[in-house]
Amino acid sequence: MFSPLQAGQPQITVIFDARPDPGIPREARSAGIKPEPDSPSSSGSNISFGIVTDLKDYGPLRDIIDRADIHAVAVRYYDGSFKDIREVQTFVTSVLGSEKGSTNAFCPWVEMLPVPSVEATIRFASGRTGKWLLWRQGRSVYRDPDMKWWFSYGW
């Protein structure tokens, strides 16, 4: 009989944490930016310079997401700043319907973001899906079904 713990070894504790990682997903950080060709690079530094390839403000997030094609918004996680799922639904609906705000194809802010207030999957009638992270501080990161990242704020 095999026992992974021998007598006298500390007990292993397994913790389940359903929260998404804090901040913007690593794969989204360089969205819409290409490396600056003449930028000096240093192997001892984590600083890099890039050129934003699309400076356009696409307007509110509602102009990016085809709301008529939305089949469902599946919320995987929401934080304790919401009383219940109804408050989450109200928040998500208000962001999707807002006529205010800006959306960019690159990350226009520099501050580090905490764990998102809401993590959701937008399921479209076409069967395609998008990933959506929202922060109560007025930030949103959305990966559309074509794997393009969108950054919105100011709703």
N, C-alpha and C positions, 0 to 999 in steps of 0.2 A: 504494500500500500504506500502510495506517494503522498507526502504532506509538504506543501510549499513552505510552511513555517515550522521551523524546528523549535523545540522547547527553549524558552529564554529569549526568543526573538520578539521584537516589538510587533504589536498587532497592526496590520495594514488597514487604514481607513479609506474607504471609497466614498467620494463626495460627488454628487450629481449637481451640476450647475448649468441650468438651461439658458443663462444669459448669453447674449452674443458678445463677442470681443469688443472692447472699447475702441472708439475711433472709427476712422474710415477703413474699410477693408484694404489690405495691402495691395491687392490687384487693381484697386481703383485710384490709388495715390498718384499714379503717373498718367492717368487718363487725359487725353487731349493735349499732351505735352510731348515734344520730341527733344532729344538731347541737343544742346547747343554745340555746333560742330567745333568752334574754336575755344570752347571752355577748357581751362586747364583742369586736369584731373589729378587727384592726389590719392594714392592708394591708402594713405593714412587718415583720410577724412571721409565722413559720411555725407558731405555736402556735395550736391550736384546742381548744375544749372540747366535749365531747359527753356524752350520756346513754346508758348501757348500757340497751338495751331488754329484755334477757332475762338475768337474773342466775342462772338455774338451772344447777346442776351436773348434767349429764346422765350422770355416772358414767364408767366406762371406755369407751374408743373402741369396744370390741366391742358396746356397747349402741346405737351410732349406725350402724355398718356391718352390714348383713345378711350375715353370713359364709356362710350357707347359699346365698346367691345369687351368691357370688364364683365366677367362672369362672377367672380368672387374675389374678396380680399381675405386671405387666410392669415390671421395673426398668430405667429408662433410664440411671440414673447411680448409682454408689456410690463413696464416697471411699476413700482409702488406709488408713483405720482398720480396714477389713475385710481378712482374709487372702484370701478368695475368695468366689464367689457363694453357696456353701453357708453361709458365715457370715452373709451378707446374708439368705438365706432363713430361717435360724434367728432372726435379729433381728426381721425383719418378722413372722414367724409368732408370735413371743413377744409382740410389741406387740398384734397383732390378737386374740390369745387371752387377754391379761392381764385378770384380774378386778380389778386395782387401777388407780387413776388417776382423773382428772377430765377432763371434756370440757365446753367452753363454746362458746356461739355468738358470743363476742367474744374478743378476744385478752387474756388475763388477766395476761400478763407484760409487762415494760417493757424488758427488756434486748434489745440488738441481737443477732441471731443470725447466725452465719457461713453459709457455703455449706452447704446440707443434706447430711447424711451419705448419705441415700438420696432419690432422686426416683423415684416410681413412678406407674403408672396402674393403678387397680383396674378390671378388666373384669368386668362382671356377666353372668350367663347371659341376662339380659333384653336384652343388647346395649348397655346404658348404661355409662358410664365415670365414674370419679372420679379426681381428681388428689391425690397424697399426697406430702407432704414430711416427712421424719423427721430428727431430729438425735439423735446419740448422747447428748447432754446431757439427754435425756428430754423433748423437745418434739416435737410433731407438728402439722402443719397439713393439713387434709383438705378438699377441695372435693367435695361429693357430686354425684351426677348432676343434681340440681335446682339446682346452682350455689350452694348454701349452704356457707359456710365454717364449719369446726369446728376448735377449738384444744384439743389434749389434752396432758396432762403427768402425771407421777407414776406411770407404770406400773412 
